[in-house]
Amino acid sequence: MKYEKPFLTFDEQVQLLQSRGLIIADPGFAREVLASVNYYRFSGYAIPFMTSREQFKNGVQFETIVQAMRLDEQLRDHLAAALETLEINFRTTFAHEHSRIHQALGYTDQQCFNFENRNEFAELMQRVNDEISKSKERCIPHLMEKYGVVPVWAMVEVVSFGIIVRMYRNMDKRDQLQIARRYAIVDKILGSYMQHLLVLRNMCAHHARLWDKEFFGIIPLNNWRKAKLPLHKNRRVFFSILLLYRLTRHVPEKIFNRDVWKQKTLALLNNFQKLPHCAPFEIMGIPENGFDDVWWE
C-alpha cells in the first residue's frame, strides 16, 4: 500500500490540530512544543481526548494534552526510582542464591538451567561474554587478568537486566524457589513479573508513554485481586504500581522507603485525575477505591 500522507511543517501541524477541533490559544507555543516533542508523540497523548482519530472532544485545549505529557514524564521518573531499587535487589539476590547453591561459576554450567536446547544456552552465554568483554567496570580487567573468569557476583553487575531475568526464568525450579521465597511470590509467577518489569523499565528508559498503555502477557497479582480487578485493568499501569510496591517490601527502609514512595504515588495519580475531558483512572486501570489501604498490602 502506497503511503501518501504529505510532509507537514510545524505550523501546518498546528493548523491540522485546530482543524480537528483542538483549542490552541497560542499557536506559537504549540509550534514550539511540536518542534520539540514530535507530532506523533503528541498525537499519542491526544487520543484519550478525542472522539475519533480525526476529531477532538468539545472544549479540549492544547495545554491539557501538554499537562498529560508532563504528568506522564513525572510518572516515569517516579516508577524508575522503584524499578532501579528492585533491579539492584534482584541482581543481588540472584547472585547470592545461585552462588550459594552452585558456587561462583555455576552460571556458566548448562546443567544448572533448563534451556530447551544447547544452542539456546550457548547463545545466552555468548551474550554474557560479549557484555563482560565490553564492560568498563574496574573489577572486570582485574578478574580476567588474575583468574581468567568472572564470578556470578561480578557478572550480575555488568550484564543487562534482560539476561538476569532470562537466566532466572530458565533456572531449575528448586533454585527459582530459593529466590522467589525472598519476595513471597510463587517461583513461576515471579519470572513473569520480572519480565513485565523489565519491559516497564525499558519503557521508562526510552521515555515511552505509560499512563494509557496496555500491557499483555501479565499474570494478575493474586486470585483476590483478579476477582476485584478486571483482567483488562490488570494490563494497565496501576497493576505495575501495585506490583512494584509489593516486591519492594523486603528492601530495607533506609534503602527504599516504600511508604514515602506510596504517598508520592498517590499524589501523582491524583494529579492525573484532575485532567479534564478524559477518564484518567479508567485509562490507568485504577478502581474507584484504588487509594484505599486494601490495595496496598
MOKAJO-V448144 format. One record per residue. RES is the residue in one small letter. SS is DSSP state (h for helix, s for strand, l for the rest). D_LAST is the distance of its C-alpha to the last C-alpha in Angstrom with 1 decimal. Layout:
BEGIN
{{RES/SS/D_LAST} {RES/SS/D_LAST}}
END
This chain:
BEGIN
{{m/l/51.3} {k/l/52.7} {y/l/50.5} {e/l/52.4} {k/l/50.1} {p/l/52.0} {f/l/51.0} {l/l/50.0} {t/l/50.4} {f/h/47.7} {d/h/49.8} {e/h/50.1} {q/h/46.4} {v/h/46.1} {q/h/48.7} {l/h/47.0} {l/h/43.8} {q/h/46.0} {s/h/47.8} {r/l/44.5} {g/l/43.9} {l/l/41.6} {i/s/42.7} {i/l/43.7} {a/l/45.1} {d/l/45.8} {p/h/47.0} {g/h/47.5} {f/h/43.9} {a/h/42.9} {r/h/45.3} {e/h/43.9} {v/h/40.3} {l/h/41.5} {a/h/43.6} {s/h/40.6} {v/h/37.9} {n/l/39.7} {y/h/40.3} {y/h/38.3} {r/h/35.2} {f/h/35.7} {s/h/36.4} {g/h/33.1} {y/h/31.3} {a/h/33.9} {i/h/33.2} {p/h/30.6} {f/h/33.3} {m/s/36.1} {t/s/37.4} {s/s/38.9} {r/l/39.5} {e/l/42.7} {q/s/41.7} {f/s/39.3} {k/l/38.1} {n/l/40.3} {g/l/39.7} {v/l/37.5} {q/s/38.3} {f/h/38.4} {e/h/36.5} {t/h/33.5} {i/h/33.1} {v/h/33.6} {q/h/30.7} {a/h/28.5} {m/h/29.6} {r/h/28.9} {l/h/25.3} {d/h/24.7} {e/h/26.2} {q/h/23.8} {l/h/20.8} {r/h/22.3} {d/h/22.8} {h/h/19.3} {l/h/17.7} {a/h/20.5} {a/h/19.5} {a/h/16.1} {l/h/18.0} {e/h/20.7} {t/h/18.5} {l/h/16.9} {e/h/20.4} {i/h/22.0} {n/h/19.5} {f/h/20.0} {r/h/23.8} {t/h/23.9} {t/h/22.1} {f/h/24.3} {a/h/27.4} {h/h/26.7} {e/h/26.0} {h/h/28.7} {s/h/31.3} {r/h/30.5} {i/h/31.2} {h/h/33.9} {q/l/35.2} {a/l/35.7} {l/l/37.2} {g/h/35.5} {y/h/34.1} {t/h/37.7} {d/l/38.3} {q/h/37.9} {q/h/37.7} {c/h/34.2} {f/s/33.0} {n/l/33.3} {f/l/34.7} {e/l/36.9} {n/l/40.0} {r/h/41.5} {n/h/42.0} {e/h/38.3} {f/h/37.6} {a/h/40.8} {e/h/39.7} {l/h/36.4} {m/h/38.2} {q/h/40.6} {r/h/37.8} {v/h/36.5} {n/h/40.0} {d/h/40.7} {e/h/37.7} {i/h/38.5} {s/h/42.1} {k/h/41.2} {s/l/38.9} {k/l/40.1} {e/l/38.0} {r/h/40.3} {c/h/39.3} {i/h/40.3} {p/h/44.0} {h/h/44.2} {l/h/42.6} {m/h/44.7} {e/h/47.8} {k/h/47.4} {y/l/45.8} {g/l/46.0} {v/l/42.4} {v/l/38.8} {p/l/36.3} {v/h/32.8} {w/h/31.3} {a/h/33.6} {m/h/33.3} {v/l/29.6} {e/l/30.4} {v/l/33.0} {v/l/32.2} {s/l/30.0} {f/h/26.4} {g/h/27.5} {i/h/29.6} {i/h/26.9} {v/h/24.7} {r/h/27.8} {m/h/28.7} {y/h/25.3} {r/h/25.5} {n/l/29.0} {m/s/28.5} {d/l/29.4} {k/h/26.6} {r/h/26.8} {d/h/26.4} {q/h/23.5} {l/h/21.7} {q/h/22.3} {i/h/20.4} {a/h/17.6} {r/h/17.0} {r/h/16.0} {y/h/13.0} {a/l/12.3} {i/l/13.4} {v/l/16.6} {d/h/19.5} {k/h/20.9} {i/h/17.7} {l/h/17.0} {g/h/20.4} {s/h/19.8} {y/h/16.7} {m/h/18.9} {q/h/21.7} {h/h/19.8} {l/h/18.7} {l/h/22.3} {v/h/23.5} {l/h/21.2} {r/h/22.4} {n/h/26.0} {m/h/25.6} {c/h/24.5} {a/h/27.4} {h/l/29.9} {h/l/28.9} {a/l/28.1} {r/l/26.9} {l/l/23.1} {w/l/22.4} {d/l/24.3} {k/l/24.1} {e/l/23.5} {f/l/22.4} {f/l/23.6} {g/l/23.1} {i/l/19.3} {i/l/17.6} {p/l/14.7} {l/l/11.2} {n/l/11.9} {n/h/14.2} {w/h/12.1} {r/h/11.2} {k/h/14.8} {a/h/16.1} {k/h/14.4} {l/l/14.9} {p/l/18.6} {l/h/19.5} {h/h/21.2} {k/h/18.1} {n/h/16.4} {r/l/19.3} {r/l/18.6} {v/h/17.2} {f/h/14.0} {f/h/13.0} {s/h/13.9} {i/h/12.0} {l/h/8.6} {l/h/10.1} {l/h/11.2} {y/h/8.1} {r/h/6.7} {l/h/10.3} {t/h/11.1} {r/h/9.0} {h/h/12.3} {v/l/14.5} {p/l/16.3} {e/l/15.7} {k/l/19.4} {i/l/19.1} {f/l/16.2} {n/l/14.5} {r/h/11.2} {d/h/10.9} {v/h/14.4} {w/h/13.7} {k/h/11.1} {q/h/13.7} {k/h/16.4} {t/h/14.6} {l/h/14.5} {a/h/18.1} {l/h/19.3} {l/h/18.0} {n/h/19.7} {n/h/22.8} {f/h/22.8} {q/h/22.8} {k/l/26.1} {l/l/27.9} {p/l/30.6} {h/l/32.1} {c/l/29.1} {a/l/25.7} {p/h/23.2} {f/h/20.0} {e/h/21.7} {i/h/22.8} {m/h/19.4} {g/l/17.7} {i/l/15.7} {p/l/15.6} {e/l/17.1} {n/l/14.0} {g/l/12.1} {f/l/11.7} {d/l/10.2} {d/h/7.1} {v/h/6.6} {w/h/6.0} {w/l/3.8} {e/l/0.0}}
END
